[in-house]
Amino acid sequence: MLAFTVYDNKTLMAHLLKGELFDHFTIRQAEVNSFASFSINGTKEESYITDEDPELYCLWADIKPFVFQTVRGKKLPKSMKLVFSLPKQKTERYPNAKAVFLNLLFRDGSLLCTTSVAEETFSLEQKATKQWDEDVLNFFKKHEIPIQIEN
């Protein structure tokens, strides 16, 4: 598991809510506390899961407009929690991984991110976790989003 703080909240939020940088992630859960509290479960309804699109969770691209509507305005939201994962077919590069997660928590003007991996079977090697953490760090570096790793 990796924990880090994003120092350029404005840039990250622009990528997140207006850009396409996070659109390839699936969204497992979204909670926004602004003028009211909103909660989104990213699980697709069964009738929307097909052989052509077997993914169980909605893409961020599909949920993003709804989240954007809840946070836009003159005041910042009190808090926002987003739980992202990679689509199932993209987790194959992570040995023994059932799912890989990127969690974003915005609260009190600070944006904390954590990573995690759900393993198929228990393993002490943590290969998937190490690879996912490295990939997430490279993702933020590639897109010039400054971060500070927490101890």
C-alpha positions in Angstrom: 0.0 0.0 0.0 1.1 3.5 -0.9 -0.1 6.8 0.6 0.6 10.2 -0.9 -0.6 13.7 -0.8 -1.3 15.6 -4.0 -0.1 19.2 -3.8 -1.7 20.6 -6.9 -5.4 20.0 -6.1 -6.6 22.3 -8.9 -4.7 20.5 -11.6 -5.8 17.1 -10.4 -9.4 18.1 -10.1 -9.3 19.6 -13.6 -8.0 16.2 -14.9 -10.5 14.3 -12.8 -13.6 16.3 -13.5 -13.1 18.0 -16.8 -10.3 16.0 -18.6 -10.1 12.4 -19.7 -7.1 11.3 -17.7 -9.0 9.1 -15.3 -11.7 8.0 -17.8 -10.2 4.5 -18.2 -10.6 3.7 -14.5 -13.8 2.0 -13.2 -15.5 3.7 -10.2 -16.4 1.4 -7.3 -17.7 4.1 -5.0 -18.1 7.9 -4.9 -19.1 10.0 -2.0 -19.4 13.8 -2.2 -20.4 16.1 0.7 -21.2 19.5 -0.7 -24.5 21.3 -0.2 -25.9 17.8 0.3 -24.4 14.3 0.6 -24.3 12.1 -2.4 -23.3 8.5 -2.7 -22.8 6.5 -5.9 -22.3 2.8 -6.1 -20.4 2.1 -9.3 -21.7 -1.4 -9.7 -23.5 -1.8 -13.0 -27.1 -3.1 -13.1 -27.1 -6.7 -14.3 -29.0 -6.0 -17.5 -26.1 -3.7 -18.7 -23.5 -6.4 -18.4 -23.0 -8.1 -21.8 -20.6 -10.4 -23.5 -19.2 -7.4 -25.4 -18.9 -5.4 -22.2 -18.5 -7.9 -19.3 -17.1 -5.2 -16.8 -19.1 -5.2 -13.5 -18.3 -1.6 -12.7 -19.1 1.7 -14.5 -16.3 3.6 -16.1 -15.4 6.9 -14.5 -16.2 8.6 -17.9 -19.8 7.6 -17.4 -20.1 8.7 -13.8 -18.0 11.8 -14.0 -20.8 14.2 -15.2 -22.9 13.3 -12.2 -20.1 13.9 -9.7 -19.2 17.2 -11.5 -22.7 18.5 -11.0 -22.5 17.9 -7.3 -19.2 19.8 -6.8 -19.5 22.7 -9.2 -20.2 26.0 -7.7 -18.5 28.7 -5.7 -17.8 26.6 -2.6 -15.5 23.6 -2.4 -17.1 20.4 -1.3 -16.6 19.6 2.4 -15.2 16.2 1.4 -15.1 13.8 -1.5 -14.1 10.1 -1.6 -13.5 8.2 -4.8 -12.6 4.6 -5.1 -11.2 3.7 -8.5 -10.0 0.4 -9.9 -8.7 -0.8 -13.2 -11.1 -2.8 -15.4 -10.8 -6.5 -14.8 -9.0 -7.2 -18.1 -6.2 -4.6 -17.2 -5.4 -6.4 -13.9 -3.8 -9.3 -15.7 -0.4 -7.7 -15.5 -0.5 -7.8 -11.7 0.2 -11.4 -10.5 -2.4 -12.8 -8.1 -4.5 -9.6 -8.2 -8.2 -9.8 -8.1 -8.5 -6.0 -8.2 -6.2 -3.0 -7.9 -7.5 0.2 -6.3 -6.6 3.9 -6.3 -8.5 5.8 -3.5 -8.8 9.6 -3.5 -9.9 11.4 -0.4 -10.4 15.2 -0.5 -11.0 16.7 2.9 -10.1 20.1 4.6 -8.4 21.3 1.4 -6.1 18.3 1.3 -6.1 15.5 -1.2 -4.8 12.1 0.1 -4.4 9.1 -2.2 -3.9 5.5 -1.3 -3.4 2.4 -3.3 -4.3 -1.2 -2.5 -4.6 -4.6 -4.1 -7.1 -7.4 -3.5 -5.4 -10.7 -4.0 -6.9 -13.9 -5.3 -5.0 -15.9 -2.7 -2.8 -14.8 0.2 0.8 -14.2 -0.7 3.8 -12.8 1.2 5.5 -11.8 -2.0 3.4 -8.7 -2.6 4.5 -8.6 -6.3 1.2 -7.1 -7.4 1.2 -4.4 -4.7 4.8 -3.4 -5.6 4.0 -3.2 -9.3 0.7 -1.3 -8.8 2.4 1.2 -6.5 5.1 1.8 -9.0 2.6 2.2 -11.9 0.5 4.7 -9.9 3.6 6.8 -9.1 4.7 6.7 -12.7 1.1 7.7 -13.8 1.2 10.8 -11.6 4.8 11.7 -12.6 4.0 11.2 -16.3 1.1 13.6 -16.0 3.1 16.1 -14.0 0.9 16.0 -10.9 3.2 16.7 -7.9 2.9 14.4 -4.9 4.5 13.8 -1.6 4.7 10.2 -0.4 3.6 9.8 3.2 5.6 7.7 5.7 
